Amino acid sequence: MTYVFLRDGESQEGLVKRFRSVVERSGILRQAKEKRHFVSKQEKARMKARKAKRRNTN
């Protein structure tokens, strides 16, 4: 769970910006996107192999 509290003299826009950065760093959105659809173990292995191949070819 991510909490962000309003600091003294901080605007609402600053609070939202800080909240977005905290959520980005925590990886919550990435986890939600990964869990959106079921991916089998075989498909995860294929994706991992493709990613490794792209990384090694550069």
KENUSE-653842 format. One record per atom (N, C-alpha, C, O): residue number from 0; chain; atom name; x, y, z. Coordinates in nm, 3 decimals, decimal comma. Example, Ala and Ser with C-alpha at 12.3 -4.5 7.8 and 13.67 -1.06 7.14 Angstrom:
BEGIN
{0 'A' 'N' {1,319 -0,569 0,780}}
{0 'A' 'CA' {1,230 -0,450 0,780}}
{0 'A' 'C' {1,320 -0,330 0,780}}
{0 'A' 'O' {1,424 -0,332 0,846}}
{1 'A' 'N' {1,285 -0,225 0,708}}
{1 'A' 'CA' {1,367 -0,106 0,714}}
{1 'A' 'C' {1,290 0,003 0,787}}
{1 'A' 'O' {1,341 0,114 0,804}}
This chain:
BEGIN
{0 'A' 'N' {0,084 -0,117 0,000}}
{0 'A' 'CA' {0,000 0,000 0,000}}
{0 'A' 'C' {0,089 0,124 0,000}}
{0 'A' 'O' {0,185 0,132 0,076}}
{1 'A' 'N' {0,056 0,218 -0,084}}
{1 'A' 'CA' {0,134 0,341 -0,096}}
{1 'A' 'C' {0,059 0,456 -0,032}}
{1 'A' 'O' {-0,059 0,479 -0,061}}
{2 'A' 'N' {0,127 0,527 0,054}}
{2 'A' 'CA' {0,068 0,642 0,120}}
{2 'A' 'C' {0,149 0,766 0,087}}
{2 'A' 'O' {0,272 0,762 0,082}}
{3 'A' 'N' {0,078 0,877 0,063}}
{3 'A' 'CA' {0,142 1,006 0,042}}
{3 'A' 'C' {0,060 1,107 0,119}}
{3 'A' 'O' {-0,062 1,117 0,102}}
{4 'A' 'N' {0,126 1,182 0,205}}
{4 'A' 'CA' {0,057 1,281 0,287}}
{4 'A' 'C' {0,092 1,421 0,241}}
{4 'A' 'O' {0,204 1,447 0,198}}
{5 'A' 'N' {-0,003 1,511 0,252}}
{5 'A' 'CA' {0,016 1,649 0,211}}
{5 'A' 'C' {0,114 1,717 0,306}}
{5 'A' 'O' {0,095 1,716 0,428}}
{6 'A' 'N' {0,218 1,776 0,249}}
{6 'A' 'CA' {0,318 1,848 0,329}}
{6 'A' 'C' {0,273 1,991 0,350}}
{6 'A' 'O' {0,187 2,042 0,278}}
{7 'A' 'N' {0,330 2,056 0,449}}
{7 'A' 'CA' {0,296 2,196 0,476}}
{7 'A' 'C' {0,333 2,282 0,356}}
{7 'A' 'O' {0,447 2,278 0,309}}
{8 'A' 'N' {0,238 2,359 0,308}}
{8 'A' 'CA' {0,262 2,451 0,198}}
{8 'A' 'C' {0,267 2,384 0,061}}
{8 'A' 'O' {0,302 2,449 -0,037}}
{9 'A' 'N' {0,234 2,255 0,051}}
{9 'A' 'CA' {0,238 2,185 -0,077}}
{9 'A' 'C' {0,103 2,197 -0,146}}
{9 'A' 'O' {-0,001 2,186 -0,082}}
{10 'A' 'N' {0,107 2,218 -0,277}}
{10 'A' 'CA' {-0,018 2,230 -0,353}}
{10 'A' 'C' {-0,073 2,091 -0,384}}
{10 'A' 'O' {-0,003 1,990 -0,369}}
{11 'A' 'N' {-0,197 2,087 -0,427}}
{11 'A' 'CA' {-0,260 1,961 -0,464}}
{11 'A' 'C' {-0,189 1,899 -0,586}}
{11 'A' 'O' {-0,174 1,777 -0,595}}
{12 'A' 'N' {-0,146 1,984 -0,678}}
{12 'A' 'CA' {-0,076 1,935 -0,796}}
{12 'A' 'C' {0,058 1,870 -0,758}}
{12 'A' 'O' {0,097 1,768 -0,815}}
{13 'A' 'N' {0,126 1,930 -0,663}}
{13 'A' 'CA' {0,252 1,874 -0,616}}
{13 'A' 'C' {0,231 1,739 -0,548}}
{13 'A' 'O' {0,312 1,648 -0,563}}
{14 'A' 'N' {0,122 1,728 -0,473}}
{14 'A' 'CA' {0,089 1,602 -0,406}}
{14 'A' 'C' {0,062 1,493 -0,509}}
{14 'A' 'O' {0,110 1,380 -0,494}}
{15 'A' 'N' {-0,014 1,525 -0,613}}
{15 'A' 'CA' {-0,046 1,427 -0,716}}
{15 'A' 'C' {0,081 1,386 -0,790}}
{15 'A' 'O' {0,099 1,267 -0,819}}
{16 'A' 'N' {0,168 1,481 -0,820}}
{16 'A' 'CA' {0,293 1,451 -0,889}}
{16 'A' 'C' {0,380 1,358 -0,804}}
{16 'A' 'O' {0,439 1,264 -0,856}}
{17 'A' 'N' {0,388 1,386 -0,676}}
{17 'A' 'CA' {0,467 1,303 -0,586}}
{17 'A' 'C' {0,406 1,163 -0,574}}
{17 'A' 'O' {0,479 1,064 -0,568}}
{18 'A' 'N' {0,273 1,155 -0,570}}
{18 'A' 'CA' {0,205 1,026 -0,563}}
{18 'A' 'C' {0,235 0,942 -0,687}}
{18 'A' 'O' {0,264 0,823 -0,676}}
{19 'A' 'N' {0,227 1,004 -0,804}}
{19 'A' 'CA' {0,256 0,932 -0,928}}
{19 'A' 'C' {0,398 0,878 -0,929}}
{19 'A' 'O' {0,421 0,764 -0,971}}
{20 'A' 'N' {0,494 0,958 -0,882}}
{20 'A' 'CA' {0,632 0,911 -0,882}}
{20 'A' 'C' {0,651 0,797 -0,783}}
{20 'A' 'O' {0,727 0,704 -0,811}}
{21 'A' 'N' {0,585 0,801 -0,668}}
{21 'A' 'CA' {0,595 0,693 -0,570}}
{21 'A' 'C' {0,535 0,566 -0,626}}
{21 'A' 'O' {0,592 0,458 -0,608}}
{22 'A' 'N' {0,421 0,575 -0,693}}
{22 'A' 'CA' {0,357 0,459 -0,753}}
{22 'A' 'C' {0,445 0,401 -0,863}}
{22 'A' 'O' {0,458 0,279 -0,875}}
{23 'A' 'N' {0,505 0,486 -0,943}}
{23 'A' 'CA' {0,594 0,441 -1,051}}
{23 'A' 'C' {0,713 0,366 -0,995}}
{23 'A' 'O' {0,748 0,259 -1,045}}
{24 'A' 'N' {0,775 0,420 -0,891}}
{24 'A' 'CA' {0,892 0,356 -0,832}}
{24 'A' 'C' {0,858 0,225 -0,763}}
{24 'A' 'O' {0,940 0,134 -0,759}}
{25 'A' 'N' {0,738 0,213 -0,708}}
{25 'A' 'CA' {0,701 0,093 -0,634}}
{25 'A' 'C' {0,666 -0,024 -0,726}}
{25 'A' 'O' {0,670 -0,139 -0,683}}
{26 'A' 'N' {0,633 0,004 -0,853}}
{26 'A' 'CA' {0,604 -0,103 -0,948}}
{26 'A' 'C' {0,462 -0,156 -0,941}}
{26 'A' 'O' {0,435 -0,265 -0,992}}
{27 'A' 'N' {0,371 -0,084 -0,880}}
{27 'A' 'CA' {0,233 -0,130 -0,865}}
{27 'A' 'C' {0,165 -0,143 -1,000}}
{27 'A' 'O' {0,097 -0,242 -1,025}}
{28 'A' 'N' {0,183 -0,045 -1,087}}
{28 'A' 'CA' {0,117 -0,049 -1,218}}
{28 'A' 'C' {0,172 -0,163 -1,304}}
{28 'A' 'O' {0,097 -0,228 -1,376}}
{29 'A' 'N' {0,302 -0,187 -1,296}}
{29 'A' 'CA' {0,362 -0,295 -1,373}}
{29 'A' 'C' {0,303 -0,430 -1,330}}
{29 'A' 'O' {0,272 -0,514 -1,414}}
{30 'A' 'N' {0,288 -0,449 -1,198}}
{30 'A' 'CA' {0,229 -0,573 -1,147}}
{30 'A' 'C' {0,085 -0,588 -1,193}}
{30 'A' 'O' {0,042 -0,697 -1,230}}
{31 'A' 'N' {0,010 -0,481 -1,191}}
{31 'A' 'CA' {-0,130 -0,487 -1,233}}
{31 'A' 'C' {-0,141 -0,523 -1,381}}
{31 'A' 'O' {-0,228 -0,602 -1,418}}
{32 'A' 'N' {-0,054 -0,467 -1,464}}
{32 'A' 'CA' {-0,057 -0,500 -1,606}}
{32 'A' 'C' {-0,019 -0,645 -1,630}}
{32 'A' 'O' {-0,076 -0,710 -1,717}}
{33 'A' 'N' {0,077 -0,697 -1,553}}
{33 'A' 'CA' {0,118 -0,837 -1,568}}
{33 'A' 'C' {0,006 -0,932 -1,528}}
{33 'A' 'O' {-0,010 -1,038 -1,588}}
{34 'A' 'N' {-0,070 -0,896 -1,427}}
{34 'A' 'CA' {-0,175 -0,985 -1,376}}
{34 'A' 'C' {-0,309 -0,965 -1,445}}
{34 'A' 'O' {-0,407 -1,030 -1,409}}
{35 'A' 'N' {-0,315 -0,875 -1,542}}
{35 'A' 'CA' {-0,440 -0,847 -1,611}}
{35 'A' 'C' {-0,493 -0,970 -1,684}}
{35 'A' 'O' {-0,613 -0,995 -1,686}}
{36 'A' 'N' {-0,403 -1,047 -1,745}}
{36 'A' 'CA' {-0,440 -1,167 -1,819}}
{36 'A' 'C' {-0,353 -1,283 -1,773}}
{36 'A' 'O' {-0,238 -1,263 -1,734}}
{37 'A' 'N' {-0,409 -1,403 -1,777}}
{37 'A' 'CA' {-0,333 -1,521 -1,740}}
{37 'A' 'C' {-0,229 -1,552 -1,848}}
{37 'A' 'O' {-0,260 -1,549 -1,967}}
{38 'A' 'N' {-0,106 -1,581 -1,805}}
{38 'A' 'CA' {0,001 -1,619 -1,896}}
{38 'A' 'C' {0,058 -1,750 -1,844}}
{38 'A' 'O' {0,101 -1,759 -1,729}}
{39 'A' 'N' {0,058 -1,853 -1,931}}
{39 'A' 'CA' {0,107 -1,984 -1,890}}
{39 'A' 'C' {0,258 -1,982 -1,868}}
{39 'A' 'O' {0,326 -1,889 -1,909}}
{40 'A' 'N' {0,308 -2,086 -1,802}}
{40 'A' 'CA' {0,451 -2,095 -1,777}}
{40 'A' 'C' {0,529 -2,103 -1,907}}
{40 'A' 'O' {0,635 -2,043 -1,921}}
{41 'A' 'N' {0,475 -2,177 -2,004}}
{41 'A' 'CA' {0,542 -2,189 -2,134}}
{41 'A' 'C' {0,551 -2,054 -2,204}}
{41 'A' 'O' {0,654 -2,021 -2,262}}
{42 'A' 'N' {0,444 -1,977 -2,199}}
{42 'A' 'CA' {0,444 -1,845 -2,262}}
{42 'A' 'C' {0,541 -1,750 -2,191}}
{42 'A' 'O' {0,609 -1,670 -2,256}}
{43 'A' 'N' {0,549 -1,759 -2,058}}
{43 'A' 'CA' {0,645 -1,677 -1,984}}
{43 'A' 'C' {0,787 -1,711 -2,026}}
{43 'A' 'O' {0,871 -1,622 -2,040}}
{44 'A' 'N' {0,814 -1,841 -2,045}}
{44 'A' 'CA' {0,948 -1,883 -2,087}}
{44 'A' 'C' {0,979 -1,830 -2,227}}
{44 'A' 'O' {1,091 -1,786 -2,252}}
{45 'A' 'N' {0,882 -1,834 -2,317}}
{45 'A' 'CA' {0,903 -1,781 -2,453}}
{45 'A' 'C' {0,933 -1,632 -2,448}}
{45 'A' 'O' {1,024 -1,584 -2,515}}
{46 'A' 'N' {0,856 -1,559 -2,369}}
{46 'A' 'CA' {0,876 -1,415 -2,358}}
{46 'A' 'C' {1,015 -1,384 -2,300}}
{46 'A' 'O' {1,083 -1,292 -2,345}}
{47 'A' 'N' {1,054 -1,462 -2,200}}
{47 'A' 'CA' {1,185 -1,442 -2,138}}
{47 'A' 'C' {1,296 -1,468 -2,239}}
{47 'A' 'O' {1,394 -1,393 -2,243}}
{48 'A' 'N' {1,282 -1,573 -2,321}}
{48 'A' 'CA' {1,382 -1,606 -2,422}}
{48 'A' 'C' {1,390 -1,496 -2,527}}
{48 'A' 'O' {1,500 -1,458 -2,568}}
{49 'A' 'N' {1,275 -1,445 -2,572}}
{49 'A' 'CA' {1,274 -1,337 -2,671}}
{49 'A' 'C' {1,343 -1,212 -2,617}}
{49 'A' 'O' {1,419 -1,146 -2,687}}
{50 'A' 'N' {1,314 -1,182 -2,490}}
{50 'A' 'CA' {1,372 -1,064 -2,428}}
{50 'A' 'C' {1,524 -1,079 -2,417}}
{50 'A' 'O' {1,598 -0,984 -2,441}}
{51 'A' 'N' {1,571 -1,199 -2,381}}
{51 'A' 'CA' {1,714 -1,224 -2,369}}
{51 'A' 'C' {1,780 -1,214 -2,507}}
{51 'A' 'O' {1,890 -1,160 -2,519}}
{52 'A' 'N' {1,714 -1,265 -2,610}}
{52 'A' 'CA' {1,769 -1,259 -2,745}}
{52 'A' 'C' {1,783 -1,114 -2,791}}
{52 'A' 'O' {1,884 -1,077 -2,849}}
{53 'A' 'N' {1,681 -1,032 -2,766}}
{53 'A' 'CA' {1,689 -0,889 -2,802}}
{53 'A' 'C' {1,801 -0,820 -2,728}}
{53 'A' 'O' {1,872 -0,737 -2,784}}
{54 'A' 'N' {1,817 -0,855 -2,600}}
{54 'A' 'CA' {1,920 -0,792 -2,518}}
{54 'A' 'C' {2,059 -0,829 -2,569}}
{54 'A' 'O' {2,149 -0,745 -2,568}}
{55 'A' 'N' {2,078 -0,954 -2,614}}
{55 'A' 'CA' {2,209 -1,001 -2,658}}
{55 'A' 'C' {2,245 -0,956 -2,799}}
{55 'A' 'O' {2,363 -0,952 -2,833}}
{56 'A' 'N' {2,146 -0,923 -2,881}}
{56 'A' 'CA' {2,175 -0,884 -3,019}}
{56 'A' 'C' {2,219 -0,739 -3,029}}
{56 'A' 'O' {2,277 -0,700 -3,130}}
{57 'A' 'N' {2,192 -0,658 -2,931}}
{57 'A' 'CA' {2,228 -0,515 -2,940}}
{57 'A' 'C' {2,368 -0,491 -2,910}}
{57 'A' 'O' {2,413 -0,377 -2,913}}
